[in-house]
């Protein structure tokens, strides 16, 4: 459906808005009820290790990075001074577990999303990176060989059906 208010808006802005709306309406990795019955069965149990807990980051490219950051700051309150806007949240089933979703604009010239053709990338928080990668490998999902281990967590990348790069992030386990 065409909406006149969307005329002249870059598709990436519209897509990002939709992603943020979805993340706000989601229930921390739980199934969200649809109006229509889903005939397919999920292959991942909600009690199984190696599952998505939430959205860890929304990243997109902009040819006008600073102006785009200023626009989002002014109009939507998403302040990104270089490290991303941090959006804290807690797990639905365990409110003691705190997380953060990072929202940030990358320069159009970044190669961080390569070889994906998309101007955006979603980062998902996972509970067990190794278990998830093992399962995805068995399912024939394309998995990048690159891995990162940082003080703020472990990272791996996979590619969806369309070749879009997806970042998987397992935060470090909190010490009691």
N, C-alpha and C positions, 0 to 999 in steps of 0.2 A: 504494500500500500504506500503510495507516495504522499508525503506530508510536506506542505509548503514551508513550514517552519524549519525543515531540514535542508531546504534548498541552500546551496553554497557551503554547507558544513562538510568538512572532510570526512570520508567514510570511516577513517580511523577514530575520529572523535565520537561518532555515533556508535561504533563498535565498542569502544572503551566504556561509554556510558552504559551500554547494555550489559557489559561484563561486570561493571560495578553494581548495577541493579541486581543482577543474578547473585553476586556474592553477598549482597546485603540481605536478599531474600532466602538464601540457602540456610540450611541448618547444620553447619559444621561437618560436612561430609556425609550427612544422612540423606536418605532418599527424600525428595520433595514431591508431594503428591501432585499429579497432573490431572487436568480435567478429563483426559482421555485415558482409558486403561492401556497399560504397556503390555504388549503381547510377548516381549522378549524377557528372558530371565537374566539377571545380572550374574556374572561369573565370579564376582568377588563378594564374599560374605562380610557382613559388617563386624564380625568378630575375628576375622582372619587377619594375620599380620601382613604387612605390605599393602596398605590401603591409603587412600587420600584422606587427610584430616581436614584440609581447607586450602584456600588459596593463599600462597605465601607471597606472591607478587604478581603485579600486572605491569608489564614493560612494553613501551611502544616507541617507535622512531618518529622524529619530527625534524623537518628541514629548518624549523624556527624554534629550536629547543628552549631558549630563554624566554621568548615571547609566549610559547605554549605553557611553560611553567607558570609565568606571571598570570596568564588567563585562568588557569585552573586554580591558582591561589586566590585571585580576586573574586572569581565567580562561584567556586565550589569549596574553597577553604582547604584545598590540598596543597600544602606548602612543601615544596621540594627545593632545598638549597644545595643539592648535589648528592645527597645520600638517599633521596627518595622521601616521600611522605609516608610516615609510619601510622598504620591504622591498627590499633590494638584490639584484640578480641579474646574470648575464652571459649573453650570447648563446651558444647551444649551438654554432653553427658558427664563432664567432669569440669565444673567451673573453676577448679583450682589450677587447671592447666591453661596458662596464658600463651598466646601467640601474637604475631604481628603480620599484617599484610603490607608489603612494600609496594608503593605505587611510584613509578618514575618514568621520566622521559629520557630516551637515549638520543644522541645525535643521529641524523639520517645516515651518516657515514659509518656507523658502528658495524663491526663484523661479528658482534656477540651473538646475533641470531643466526648466523651462517651455519650451514648451507640452506637454511629455510628461506623461501621466497617471501614470507610474510613480514610485514612491518611491525609485528607485535610478538610477544612471547608471554605465556602464562607460566608461573612457577607454582607448583603444588607442594604443599607440606605433606610428607609421608611419615608413617610411623616406623617403617622398617624398609629402608632402601634396598638392601640385599634381597629380601624376600620378594619385594615387588619386581625388581629386575629379573630375578630367577623365573618368576611366573610369566612376565612379559616375553622373555626369551623363548620359553616353551610355547607361547602363543604366536610366535613369529613376528613380534613387534620389532621394528628397526630401532636399535639401541646404539648410541654414540659410544665409541671406545673411551672417550675422555672422561675422567673423574676429577673432582676437586675435593680436598679435605681441608677445611679451614676451621679456625677457632669457633666460628658461628654455625658450623654444620658441614655435612657431606652433600655433594651434588653429583647428579648424573643427568643425562639428556636422552630423550627418546623423540621419535618423530611419529606424528599421526598419519592417517590414511592419505592426507593431502600434502604431506611433507613438511608440515608446520613443526618447528622445534618446540619441545616442551621441557621445561626445567623441573627436575625433581629434587627436593631439598629435605633432608632429614636433619632437623636441628639437633644440637648436642643434648644429651640427657641431662636434665637438671639434677644437681647434687642435693640430697636432703639436708 
